[in-house]
Amino acid sequence: MKGIYRFNFDCGRDGNLLGIFVSTPDDLEKRYGRELDFGYALGKYSEIYGELEPRHVTLVTDDPKAVAIFEKYKLETGRTPFNDYSVDEDQDIDDEDISEE
């Protein structure tokens, strides 16, 4: 079942990368433990990277009506562990492993 999730990647004194997105718990489980690389997302010399952990993602709601509205109006915003640039290219993630519900 899809849910709306909040992403908060603490980057220490540089700040935080924040986002909100729709996913399934299974798709998130497949991403945990993988390396994220956001480059210089917080400015010159920031080089933001690290491993995705459950503490970075919080379920906001799994109410189907809320999820439907969120998707209908394309309310995803910010950085997420699903952005193309996020997952290290050296790590093997098969697109078929990620559901498209």
VEXVEX-306398 format. One record per residue (C-alpha): x, y, z; residue in one letter. Coordinates in pm, whole numbers, plus 32768, in hexadecimal, padded with zeros to 4 digits. Layout:
ATOM  east  north    up  code
ATOM     X      Y     Z     A
...
//
This chain:
ATOM  east  north    up  code
ATOM  8000   8000  8000     M
ATOM  8086   8155  7F9F     K
ATOM  80C8   8261  809E     G
ATOM  8141   83C8  80AF     I
ATOM  829D   83DC  8146     Y
ATOM  8378   84F6  81C4     R
ATOM  84EE   84E7  817C     F
ATOM  85E4   8595  8266     N
ATOM  8757   855D  8228     F
ATOM  881F   860A  833A     D
ATOM  8962   869A  82AF     C
ATOM  89EB   8725  83F4     G
ATOM  8A48   8891  83FA     R
ATOM  8A09   88AF  8283     D
ATOM  8893   887E  82BA     G
ATOM  878F   877C  8256     N
ATOM  870B   86F8  810D     L
ATOM  8591   86E2  811E     L
ATOM  8486   864D  8041     G
ATOM  832D   85B3  8039     I
ATOM  82C9   849A  7F4F     F
ATOM  81EB   8369  7F12     V
ATOM  8272   8208  7F31     S
ATOM  8222   80AB  7FAB     T
ATOM  82CB   8014  80DC     P
ATOM  835D   7F02  7FFD     D
ATOM  8400   7FFE  7F13     D
ATOM  849A   80B4  8039     L
ATOM  851E   7F6F  80CE     E
ATOM  85D6   7F2C  7F87     K
ATOM  8684   807F  7FA4     R
ATOM  86F4   8067  810F     Y
ATOM  8869   802D  812E     G
ATOM  88B3   80BF  7FD8     R
ATOM  899A   81E5  7FA5     E
ATOM  88FE   8336  7F53     L
ATOM  89CA   8442  7EA5     D
ATOM  8930   859D  7E8B     F
ATOM  8A6C   8649  7E16     G
ATOM  8A89   87B6  7E7F     Y
ATOM  8917   87DB  7ED6     A
ATOM  895E   88C9  7FF7     L
ATOM  8A5E   89A2  7F49     G
ATOM  8BC7   89A4  7EE5     K
ATOM  8C9F   88A9  7FA3     Y
ATOM  8B6E   8803  8042     S
ATOM  8B8C   86AC  7F91     E
ATOM  8A5A   8603  802A     I
ATOM  8A57   8487  8030     Y
ATOM  8A0C   8368  811C     G
ATOM  894A   8229  814E     E
ATOM  87CE   822F  814E     L
ATOM  8748   81BF  82A0     E
ATOM  85E5   8198  8325     P
ATOM  861E   82C5  840A     R
ATOM  862C   83A4  82D4     H
ATOM  84C9   834D  826A     V
ATOM  8384   8385  832B     T
ATOM  8228   8314  82C7     L
ATOM  813E   8440  82C0     V
ATOM  8004   837E  8261     T
ATOM  7F96   824B  81A3     D
ATOM  7E2F   82C5  817C     D
ATOM  7DD5   8267  8013     P
ATOM  7D0D   83A7  7FE1     K
ATOM  7E30   8481  804E     A
ATOM  7F23   83BD  7F73     V
ATOM  7E3A   83DC  7E46     A
ATOM  7E22   8557  7E70     I
ATOM  7F9A   8572  7EA6     F
ATOM  7FDD   84B5  7D62     E
ATOM  7EC8   855F  7C9B     K
ATOM  7F52   86BA  7CE3     Y
ATOM  80C0   8649  7CCC     K
ATOM  811B   86CE  7E23     L
ATOM  826A   8617  7E40     E
ATOM  8377   8713  7E8F     T
ATOM  84DF   872C  7F05     G
ATOM  85E7   861E  7F0F     R
ATOM  8584   84B1  7F2B     T
ATOM  8636   8362  7F2D     P
ATOM  858F   831A  7DDD     F
ATOM  861D   843F  7D15     N
ATOM  86F3   83BA  7BF9     D
ATOM  882F   8460  7C7E     Y
ATOM  8802   83D2  7DDC     S
ATOM  8866   8267  7DB9     V
ATOM  89D2   821C  7D77     D
ATOM  89ED   819D  7C10     E
ATOM  8ADD   8088  7C77     D
ATOM  89CA   7FE5  7D44     Q
ATOM  88ED   7EF6  7C85     D
ATOM  877B   7F4D  7C9E     I
ATOM  869E   7EA1  7BA3     D
ATOM  857C   7F80  7B37     D
ATOM  849F   7E4C  7B3E     E
ATOM  84DE   7E36  7CB7     D
ATOM  842F   7F84  7CEA     I
ATOM  82B5   7F6B  7CC9     S
ATOM  81E8   806A  7C09     E
ATOM  809C   8054  7CC2     E
//
